[in-house]
Amino acid sequence: MDLEDVVEMKAELAKLSDRVVNSLEKKELLARTVTIKVRYSDFSLVTRSHTLERAGCDRQGYAERAAALLDRTDAARRPVRLLGVGVHGLSAKDAAPQAAHPEQLLLE
């Protein structure tokens, strides 16, 4: 079922962000970049990302960043078939951020 209400989309992104944070906490990781994936009903796909200077693991902050990224898409004007939230630039909680090959975690 496609989503057409932006409020519902942001609620779904908050749930997905929560799952990402749970995974990061379980693995004792921090992330610098939050990325969302939006697939519209016509199967076209867009992604939007936001990178912070420092890595973190902030439940509310990730959800707010995902919602802000959604505002940078056509989601308010087009039905959405799929939403995804991922993080990049992972580092261990007690280590410096990785520079060369950051891991990626994507939950849909």
LUMFIDREN-150531 format. One record per atom (N, C-alpha, C): residue in three letters; atom name; residue number from 0; z, y, x. Coordinates in steps of 0.2 Angstrom, whole numbers, always signed. Each point is the difference from the previous one (the first is absolute). Example, Ala and Ser with C-alpha at 12.3 -4.5 7.8 and 13.67 -1.06 7.14 Angstrom:
BEGIN
+-----+------+-----+-------+-------+-------+
! res ! atom !   n !    c3 !    c2 !    c1 !
+-----+------+-----+-------+-------+-------+
! ALA !    N !   0 !   +39 !   -28 !   +66 !
! ALA !   CA !   0 !    +0 !    +6 !    -4 !
! ALA !    C !   0 !    +0 !    +6 !    +4 !
! SER !    N !   1 !    -4 !    +5 !    -2 !
! SER !   CA !   1 !    +1 !    +6 !    +4 !
! SER !    C !   1 !    +3 !    +5 !    -4 !
+-----+------+-----+-------+-------+-------+
end
This chain:
BEGIN
+-----+------+-----+-------+-------+-------+
! res ! atom !   n !    c3 !    c2 !    c1 !
+-----+------+-----+-------+-------+-------+
! MET !    N !   0 !    +0 !    -6 !    +4 !
! MET !   CA !   0 !    +0 !    +6 !    -4 !
! MET !    C !   0 !    +0 !    +6 !    +4 !
! ASP !    N !   1 !    -5 !    +5 !    -1 !
! ASP !   CA !   1 !    +0 !    +6 !    +4 !
! ASP !    C !   1 !    +5 !    +5 !    -2 !
! LEU !    N !   2 !    +3 !    +4 !    +5 !
! LEU !   CA !   2 !    +5 !    +5 !    -2 !
! LEU !    C !   2 !    -4 !    +7 !    -1 !
! GLU !    N !   3 !    +2 !    +3 !    -5 !
! GLU !   CA !   3 !    -3 !    +7 !    -1 !
! GLU !    C !   3 !    +5 !    +6 !    +0 !
! ASP !    N !   4 !    +6 !    -2 !    +0 !
! ASP !   CA !   4 !    +5 !    +5 !    +0 !
! ASP !    C !   4 !    +3 !    +1 !    +7 !
! VAL !    N !   5 !    +0 !    +6 !    +3 !
! VAL !   CA !   5 !    +2 !    +1 !    +7 !
! VAL !    C !   5 !    +8 !    -1 !    +0 !
! VAL !    N !   6 !    +3 !    +1 !    -5 !
! VAL !   CA !   6 !    +8 !    -1 !    +1 !
! VAL !    C !   6 !    +1 !    -8 !    +1 !
! GLU !    N !   7 !    -4 !    -4 !    -4 !
! GLU !   CA !   7 !    +1 !    -7 !    +1 !
! GLU !    C !   7 !    -3 !    -2 !    +7 !
! MET !    N !   8 !    -5 !    +3 !    +2 !
! MET !   CA !   8 !    -2 !    -2 !    +7 !
! MET !    C !   8 !    +5 !    +2 !    +5 !
! LYS !    N !   9 !    +3 !    +6 !    +0 !
! LYS !   CA !   9 !    +5 !    +2 !    +4 !
! LYS !    C !   9 !    +6 !    -5 !    +0 !
! ALA !    N !  10 !    +2 !    -2 !    -6 !
! ALA !   CA !  10 !    +5 !    -5 !    -1 !
! ALA !    C !  10 !    -1 !    -7 !    +4 !
! GLU !    N !  11 !    -7 !    -2 !    -1 !
! GLU !   CA !  11 !    -2 !    -6 !    +4 !
! GLU !    C !  11 !    +0 !    +1 !    +7 !
! LEU !    N !  12 !    -2 !    +6 !    +3 !
! LEU !   CA !  12 !    +1 !    +1 !    +7 !
! LEU !    C !  12 !    +7 !    +0 !    +2 !
! ALA !    N !  13 !    +4 !    +3 !    -4 !
! ALA !   CA !  13 !    +8 !    +0 !    +2 !
! ALA !    C !  13 !    +2 !    -7 !    +1 !
! LYS !    N !  14 !    -2 !    -5 !    -5 !
! LYS !   CA !  14 !    +2 !    -7 !    +1 !
! LYS !    C !  14 !    -3 !    -3 !    +6 !
! LEU !    N !  15 !    -6 !    +1 !    +1 !
! LEU !   CA !  15 !    -4 !    -2 !    +6 !
! LEU !    C !  15 !    +4 !    +2 !    +7 !
! SER !    N !  16 !    +1 !    +7 !    +0 !
! SER !   CA !  16 !    +4 !    +3 !    +5 !
! SER !    C !  16 !    +7 !    -4 !    +2 !
! ASP !    N !  17 !    +3 !    -1 !    -6 !
! ASP !   CA !  17 !    +6 !    -3 !    +1 !
! ASP !    C !  17 !    +0 !    -7 !    +3 !
! ARG !    N !  18 !    -6 !    -4 !    -2 !
! ARG !   CA !  18 !    -1 !    -6 !    +3 !
! ARG !    C !  18 !    -1 !    +0 !    +8 !
! VAL !    N !  19 !    -4 !    +5 !    +1 !
! VAL !   CA !  19 !    -1 !    +2 !    +8 !
! VAL !    C !  19 !    +6 !    +1 !    +3 !
! VAL !    N !  20 !    +4 !    +4 !    -2 !
! VAL !   CA !  20 !    +7 !    +2 !    +3 !
! VAL !    C !  20 !    +4 !    -6 !    +1 !
! ASN !    N !  21 !    +0 !    -4 !    -6 !
! ASN !   CA !  21 !    +4 !    -6 !    +1 !
! ASN !    C !  21 !    -2 !    -5 !    +6 !
! SER !    N !  22 !    -7 !    +0 !    +0 !
! SER !   CA !  22 !    -3 !    -4 !    +6 !
! SER !    C !  22 !    +2 !    +3 !    +7 !
! LEU !    N !  23 !    -1 !    +6 !    +0 !
! LEU !   CA !  23 !    +2 !    +4 !    +6 !
! LEU !    C !  23 !    +7 !    -1 !    +2 !
! GLU !    N !  24 !    +5 !    +0 !    -5 !
! GLU !   CA !  24 !    +7 !    -1 !    +2 !
! GLU !    C !  24 !    +1 !    -7 !    +2 !
! LYS !    N !  25 !    -3 !    -4 !    -4 !
! LYS !   CA !  25 !    +1 !    -7 !    +2 !
! LYS !    C !  25 !    -2 !    -2 !    +7 !
! LYS !    N !  26 !    -5 !    +3 !    +3 !
! LYS !   CA !  26 !    -3 !    -1 !    +6 !
! LYS !    C !  26 !    +3 !    +5 !    +5 !
! GLU !    N !  27 !    +4 !    +5 !    -2 !
! GLU !   CA !  27 !    +3 !    +5 !    +4 !
! GLU !    C !  27 !    -5 !    +4 !    +4 !
! LEU !    N !  28 !    -5 !    +3 !    -4 !
! LEU !   CA !  28 !    -5 !    +4 !    +2 !
! LEU !    C !  28 !    +0 !    +7 !    -3 !
! LEU !    N !  29 !    -3 !    +4 !    +4 !
! LEU !   CA !  29 !    -2 !    +7 !    -3 !
! LEU !    C !  29 !    -7 !    +1 !    +0 !
! ALA !    N !  30 !    -3 !    +5 !    -4 !
! ALA !   CA !  30 !    -7 !    +1 !    +0 !
! ALA !    C !  30 !    -1 !    +8 !    +0 !
! ARG !    N !  31 !    -5 !    +2 !    +3 !
! ARG !   CA !  31 !    -2 !    +7 !    +0 !
! ARG !    C !  31 !    -5 !    +2 !    -5 !
! THR !    N !  32 !    -4 !    -5 !    -2 !
! THR !   CA !  32 !    -6 !    +2 !    -5 !
! THR !    C !  32 !    +1 !    -4 !    -7 !
! VAL !    N !  33 !    -1 !    +4 !    -5 !
! VAL !   CA !  33 !    +0 !    -4 !    -7 !
! VAL !    C !  33 !    -8 !    +1 !    -2 !
! THR !    N !  34 !    -2 !    -5 !    -2 !
! THR !   CA !  34 !    -7 !    +0 !    -3 !
! THR !    C !  34 !    -1 !    -3 !    -7 !
! ILE !    N !  35 !    -3 !    +3 !    -4 !
! ILE !   CA !  35 !    -2 !    -3 !    -7 !
! ILE !    C !  35 !    -7 !    -2 !    +0 !
! LYS !    N !  36 !    -1 !    -5 !    -5 !
! LYS !   CA !  36 !    -7 !    -2 !    -1 !
! LYS !    C !  36 !    +0 !    +0 !    -8 !
! VAL !    N !  37 !    -6 !    +3 !    -2 !
! VAL !   CA !  37 !    -2 !    +1 !    -7 !
! VAL !    C !  37 !    -6 !    -3 !    -1 !
! ARG !    N !  38 !    -1 !    -5 !    -5 !
! ARG !   CA !  38 !    -6 !    -3 !    -2 !
! ARG !    C !  38 !    -1 !    +2 !    -7 !
! TYR !    N !  39 !    -6 !    +4 !    -1 !
! TYR !   CA !  39 !    -1 !    +2 !    -7 !
! TYR !    C !  39 !    -3 !    -6 !    -4 !
! SER !    N !  40 !    -1 !    +2 !    -7 !
! SER !   CA !  40 !    -3 !    -6 !    -4 !
! SER !    C !  40 !    -7 !    -1 !    +2 !
! ASP !    N !  41 !    -4 !    +4 !    +3 !
! ASP !   CA !  41 !    -6 !    -2 !    +2 !
! ASP !    C !  41 !    +0 !    -3 !    +7 !
! PHE !    N !  42 !    +6 !    -2 !    +3 !
! PHE !   CA !  42 !    +1 !    -4 !    +6 !
! PHE !    C !  42 !    -1 !    +4 !    +6 !
! SER !    N !  43 !    -2 !    +7 !    -1 !
! SER !   CA !  43 !    +0 !    +4 !    +6 !
! SER !    C !  43 !    +8 !    +1 !    +3 !
! LEU !    N !  44 !    +0 !    +1 !    +6 !
! LEU !   CA !  44 !    +7 !    +0 !    +4 !
! LEU !    C !  44 !    +1 !    +6 !    +4 !
! VAL !    N !  45 !    +6 !    +3 !    +0 !
! VAL !   CA !  45 !    +1 !    +5 !    +4 !
! VAL !    C !  45 !    +7 !    -1 !    +3 !
! THR !    N !  46 !    +1 !    +2 !    +6 !
! THR !   CA !  46 !    +7 !    +0 !    +3 !
! THR !    C !  46 !    +2 !    +7 !    +2 !
! ARG !    N !  47 !    +6 !    +1 !    +0 !
! ARG !   CA !  47 !    +3 !    +6 !    +3 !
! ARG !    C !  47 !    +6 !    -1 !    +4 !
! SER !    N !  48 !    +1 !    +3 !    +5 !
! SER !   CA !  48 !    +6 !    -1 !    +5 !
! SER !    C !  48 !    +4 !    +6 !    +1 !
! HIS !    N !  49 !    +6 !    +0 !    +2 !
! HIS !   CA !  49 !    +4 !    +5 !    +3 !
! HIS !    C !  49 !    +4 !    -2 !    +5 !
! THR !    N !  50 !    +0 !    +3 !    +6 !
! THR !   CA !  50 !    +4 !    -2 !    +6 !
! THR !    C !  50 !    +5 !    +5 !    +2 !
! LEU !    N !  51 !    +6 !    -2 !    +1 !
! LEU !   CA !  51 !    +6 !    +4 !    +2 !
! LEU !    C !  51 !    +0 !    +0 !    +8 !
! GLU !    N !  52 !    +3 !    +5 !    +2 !
! GLU !   CA !  52 !    +1 !    +0 !    +8 !
! GLU !    C !  52 !    +5 !    -5 !    +2 !
! ARG !    N !  53 !    +5 !    -2 !    -4 !
! ARG !   CA !  53 !    +5 !    -5 !    +2 !
! ARG !    C !  53 !    -1 !    -6 !    -5 !
! ALA !    N !  54 !    +1 !    -6 !    +2 !
! ALA !   CA !  54 !    +1 !    -6 !    -4 !
! ALA !    C !  54 !    +6 !    +0 !    -4 !
! GLY !    N !  55 !    +0 !    -3 !    -6 !
! GLY !   CA !  55 !    +6 !    +0 !    -4 !
! GLY !    C !  55 !    -1 !    -6 !    -5 !
! CYS !    N !  56 !    +5 !    +0 !    -5 !
! CYS !   CA !  56 !    +0 !    -5 !    -5 !
! CYS !    C !  56 !    +4 !    +3 !    -6 !
! ASP !    N !  57 !    -3 !    +4 !    -3 !
! ASP !   CA !  57 !    +3 !    +4 !    -5 !
! ASP !    C !  57 !    -3 !    -2 !    -7 !
! ARG !    N !  58 !    +4 !    -3 !    -4 !
! ARG !   CA !  58 !    -2 !    -3 !    -7 !
! ARG !    C !  58 !    -3 !    +6 !    -4 !
! GLN !    N !  59 !    +4 !    +5 !    -1 !
! GLN !   CA !  59 !    -2 !    +5 !    -5 !
! GLN !    C !  59 !    -6 !    +4 !    +4 !
! GLY !    N !  60 !    +0 !    +1 !    +6 !
! GLY !   CA !  60 !    -5 !    +4 !    +4 !
! GLY !    C !  60 !    -7 !    -4 !    -1 !
! TYR !    N !  61 !    +0 !    -6 !    +1 !
! TYR !   CA !  61 !    -6 !    -4 !    +0 !
! TYR !    C !  61 !    -3 !    +0 !    -7 !
! ALA !    N !  62 !    +4 !    +0 !    -5 !
! ALA !   CA !  62 !    -2 !    +0 !    -7 !
! ALA !    C !  62 !    -3 !    +7 !    -2 !
! GLU !    N !  63 !    +3 !    +6 !    +3 !
! GLU !   CA !  63 !    -2 !    +6 !    -1 !
! GLU !    C !  63 !    -7 !    +2 !    +4 !
! ARG !    N !  64 !    +0 !    -3 !    +6 !
! ARG !   CA !  64 !    -6 !    +1 !    +4 !
! ARG !    C !  64 !    -6 !    -4 !    -4 !
! ALA !    N !  65 !    +1 !    -6 !    -2 !
! ALA !   CA !  65 !    -5 !    -4 !    -4 !
! ALA !    C !  65 !    -2 !    +4 !    -6 !
! ALA !    N !  66 !    +4 !    +3 !    -4 !
! ALA !   CA !  66 !    -2 !    +4 !    -6 !
! ALA !    C !  66 !    -4 !    +6 !    +2 !
! ALA !    N !  67 !    +2 !    +3 !    +6 !
! ALA !   CA !  67 !    -3 !    +6 !    +2 !
! ALA !    C !  67 !    -7 !    -2 !    +2 !
! LEU !    N !  68 !    -1 !    -5 !    +3 !
! LEU !   CA !  68 !    -7 !    -3 !    +2 !
! LEU !    C !  68 !    -4 !    -1 !    -6 !
! LEU !    N !  69 !    +3 !    -3 !    -5 !
! LEU !   CA !  69 !    -4 !    -1 !    -6 !
! LEU !    C !  69 !    -3 !    +6 !    -3 !
! ASP !    N !  70 !    +4 !    +5 !    +1 !
! ASP !   CA !  70 !    -2 !    +7 !    -3 !
! ASP !    C !  70 !    -7 !    +2 !    +4 !
! ARG !    N !  71 !    -1 !    -3 !    +6 !
! ARG !   CA !  71 !    -6 !    +2 !    +4 !
! ARG !    C !  71 !    -6 !    -5 !    -2 !
! THR !    N !  72 !    +0 !    -3 !    -5 !
! THR !   CA !  72 !    -5 !    -5 !    -3 !
! THR !    C !  72 !    -2 !    +3 !    -7 !
! ASP !    N !  73 !    -5 !    -4 !    -2 !
! ASP !   CA !  73 !    -3 !    +1 !    -7 !
! ASP !    C !  73 !    +4 !    -4 !    -5 !
! ALA !    N !  74 !    +6 !    -2 !    +1 !
! ALA !   CA !  74 !    +3 !    -5 !    -4 !
! ALA !    C !  74 !    +2 !    +3 !    -7 !
! ALA !    N !  75 !    +1 !    +7 !    +0 !
! ALA !   CA !  75 !    +2 !    +3 !    -6 !
! ALA !    C !  75 !    -6 !    +1 !    -5 !
! ARG !    N !  76 !    -6 !    -1 !    +3 !
! ARG !   CA !  76 !    -6 !    +0 !    -4 !
! ARG !    C !  76 !    -4 !    -6 !    -1 !
! ARG !    N !  77 !    +2 !    -5 !    +3 !
! ARG !   CA !  77 !    -3 !    -7 !    +0 !
! ARG !    C !  77 !    +4 !    -6 !    -1 !
! PRO !    N !  78 !    -1 !    -5 !    -4 !
! PRO !   CA !  78 !    +4 !    -6 !    +0 !
! PRO !    C !  78 !    +1 !    -3 !    +6 !
! VAL !    N !  79 !    +6 !    -3 !    +2 !
! VAL !   CA !  79 !    +1 !    -3 !    +6 !
! VAL !    C !  79 !    +1 !    -7 !    -1 !
! ARG !    N !  80 !    -3 !    -5 !    +4 !
! ARG !   CA !  80 !    +1 !    -7 !    -1 !
! ARG !    C !  80 !    +5 !    -3 !    +5 !
! LEU !    N !  81 !    +1 !    +3 !    +6 !
! LEU !   CA !  81 !    +4 !    -2 !    +5 !
! LEU !    C !  81 !    +3 !    +5 !    +4 !
! LEU !    N !  82 !    +7 !    -1 !    +1 !
! LEU !   CA !  82 !    +3 !    +5 !    +4 !
! LEU !    C !  82 !    +4 !    -4 !    +6 !
! GLY !    N !  83 !    +0 !    +3 !    +6 !
! GLY !   CA !  83 !    +3 !    -4 !    +5 !
! GLY !    C !  83 !    +4 !    +6 !    +5 !
! VAL !    N !  84 !    +5 !    -3 !    +3 !
! VAL !   CA !  84 !    +4 !    +5 !    +4 !
! VAL !    C !  84 !    +1 !    -4 !    +7 !
! GLY !    N !  85 !    -2 !    +3 !    +5 !
! GLY !   CA !  85 !    +1 !    -3 !    +7 !
! GLY !    C !  85 !    +3 !    +5 !    +5 !
! VAL !    N !  86 !    +3 !    -3 !    +5 !
! VAL !   CA !  86 !    +2 !    +4 !    +6 !
! VAL !    C !  86 !    -3 !    -2 !    +6 !
! HIS !    N !  87 !    +0 !    +5 !    +5 !
! HIS !   CA !  87 !    -3 !    -1 !    +7 !
! HIS !    C !  87 !    +5 !    +3 !    +5 !
! GLY !    N !  88 !    -2 !    -1 !    +6 !
! GLY !   CA !  88 !    +4 !    +3 !    +5 !
! GLY !    C !  88 !    +7 !    -3 !    +0 !
! LEU !    N !  89 !    +1 !    -6 !    +0 !
! LEU !   CA !  89 !    +6 !    -4 !    +0 !
! LEU !    C !  89 !    +4 !    +0 !    +7 !
! SER !    N !  90 !    +6 !    +1 !    -1 !
! SER !   CA !  90 !    +4 !    -1 !    +6 !
! SER !    C !  90 !    +7 !    -3 !    -2 !
! ALA !    N !  91 !    +3 !    -3 !    +5 !
! ALA !   CA !  91 !    +7 !    -3 !    -1 !
! ALA !    C !  91 !    +5 !    +6 !    -1 !
! LYS !    N !  92 !    +5 !    -1 !    -4 !
! LYS !   CA !  92 !    +5 !    +5 !    -1 !
! LYS !    C !  92 !    +3 !    +3 !    +6 !
! ASP !    N !  93 !    +0 !    -5 !    +5 !
! ASP !   CA !  93 !    +4 !    +2 !    +6 !
! ASP !    C !  93 !    -5 !    +1 !    +6 !
! ALA !    N !  94 !    -7 !    +1 !    -1 !
! ALA !   CA !  94 !    -5 !    +1 !    +5 !
! ALA !    C !  94 !    -4 !    +6 !    -1 !
! ALA !    N !  95 !    -3 !    +2 !    +5 !
! ALA !   CA !  95 !    -5 !    +6 !    -1 !
! ALA !    C !  95 !    -6 !    -2 !    -4 !
! PRO !    N !  96 !    -3 !    +5 !    -4 !
! PRO !   CA !  96 !    -6 !    -2 !    -3 !
! PRO !    C !  96 !    -6 !    -3 !    +4 !
! GLN !    N !  97 !    -3 !    -5 !    -3 !
! GLN !   CA !  97 !    -6 !    -3 !    +3 !
! GLN !    C !  97 !    -6 !    +5 !    +1 !
! ALA !    N !  98 !    -3 !    +0 !    +5 !
! ALA !   CA !  98 !    -6 !    +4 !    +1 !
! ALA !    C !  98 !    -7 !    -3 !    +0 !
! ALA !    N !  99 !    +0 !    -6 !    +3 !
! ALA !   CA !  99 !    -7 !    -3 !    +1 !
! ALA !    C !  99 !    -3 !    -4 !    -6 !
! HIS !    N ! 100 !    +4 !    -5 !    -3 !
! HIS !   CA ! 100 !    -2 !    -4 !    -5 !
! HIS !    C ! 100 !    +5 !    +0 !    -5 !
! PRO !    N ! 101 !    +1 !    +4 !    -5 !
! PRO !   CA ! 101 !    +5 !    +0 !    -5 !
! PRO !    C ! 101 !    -1 !    -6 !    -5 !
! GLU !    N ! 102 !    +5 !    -3 !    -2 !
! GLU !   CA ! 102 !    -1 !    -5 !    -5 !
! GLU !    C ! 102 !    -1 !    +3 !    -7 !
! GLN !    N ! 103 !    -2 !    -3 !    -4 !
! GLN !   CA ! 103 !    -2 !    +2 !    -7 !
! GLN !    C ! 103 !    +3 !    -4 !    -5 !
! LEU !    N ! 104 !    +3 !    +3 !    -5 !
! LEU !   CA ! 104 !    +3 !    -4 !    -6 !
! LEU !    C ! 104 !    -3 !    +3 !    -6 !
! LEU !    N ! 105 !    -3 !    -4 !    -4 !
! LEU !   CA ! 105 !    -3 !    +2 !    -6 !
! LEU !    C ! 105 !    +2 !    -4 !    -6 !
! LEU !    N ! 106 !    +3 !    +2 !    -5 !
! LEU !   CA ! 106 !    +2 !    -3 !    -6 !
! LEU !    C ! 106 !    -4 !    +2 !    -6 !
! GLU !    N ! 107 !    -2 !    -4 !    -4 !
! GLU !   CA ! 107 !    -4 !    +2 !    -6 !
! GLU !    C ! 107 !    +4 !    -3 !    -6 !
+-----+------+-----+-------+-------+-------+
end
